[in-house]
Amino acid sequence: MTALFTAYDRLVTGLERAAPLLLPSLARFVFAATLLVYFWNSAMTKLGNGVFRPSLGAYAQIFPKAMEAAGYDVSQLGLFHWAVVMAGTLAEFILPLLIVVGLFTRLAALGMIGFVLVQSLTDLFGHGGIEHAGTLGAWFDGAPDALILDQRAFWVFVLACLVLRGAGPLSLDRVFRNAPSARPASQRQ
């Protein structure tokens, strides 16, 4: 029995040493494989005529009740609405890209967590998801496929790994951190 525990301890020790390298890289890979295209496709639906002219759909996605109240006439909305739509659109392009290349990863992942929370609240209260139990879901219910509580919990978990552990060894964060100009003069050769 002692040999079994010794072998187990060696295995666990090896995994603990590998975790700081593997976990962030794996989290970035999972994000790229599952969410990058999702967010970029969503951002593409928000592009209108020109860079600073979001589509009607962008306003309808982000401010569904305000658009309905305005008769889907964007000119009835103000500068605040335009600024939020522009920020959301840019965030859907820039933050996922930063995560995938591993640049400012912790900050980008934190921004994406905020984005997912706002997205979820908009889906629930703006688009009426709160009225459909299947969309909201419930934890510990044995059905792991609800769009909000179940799926987005996994999204936030992957992003939280990046906030806590950083981008990992294969990242621009690591390249820039190890660049000679990034080190104090006492550590340069």
C-alpha positions, 0 to 999 in steps of 0.5 A: 500500500505504501508503494501505491501512495508513493507512486500517487504522490510522485504523479501528483507532484509532477502534475502540480509542477506542470499545472502552471505551464499547462493550465493557462495554455489549455484554457487559451486553447479551449477558449480559441476552439470554442468561443473565439469564432462565436464572439467574432461572428457576434461582433460581425453582426454588429458592423454596419456601414462604416467603422463607427456606424453600428448596424441596426441589429447591434442596437437591437441585440444590446438594447432590445427594449429601448429599440422596441420603444424607439420603433427600431429607429436608431436616431431616437437613441442617444450618444450613450447607446452608440458608445455602449454599442461601439464598446461592446462591438470592439470588445467582441473583436479585441478581447478574444484576440488578446486572449488567443495571442496571450497579450494582456491576458489577465486583463482581457479575460477579466474584461471577457468575464464582465462581457459575459455577465452583461451579455447574460443579463441582457439575454435574460432581462432584455430578450426575455430569457428569464421567462423561459426556464430552459434558457436560464437553467438551474444548477444541480438539476441534471440537465447540463445544457441551459444557455445561461447558468450552465454554459456560461459557467464553463465560459467564466471558469475558463476565463477565471483560469486565465485571470488567476494563472495568466497566459502561460508559456506560449504567449506574447505576455511571456515574450514581452516579459522576458524581453531584455528591455522588460527586465531591470538593468541589474538582471540584463546580461 
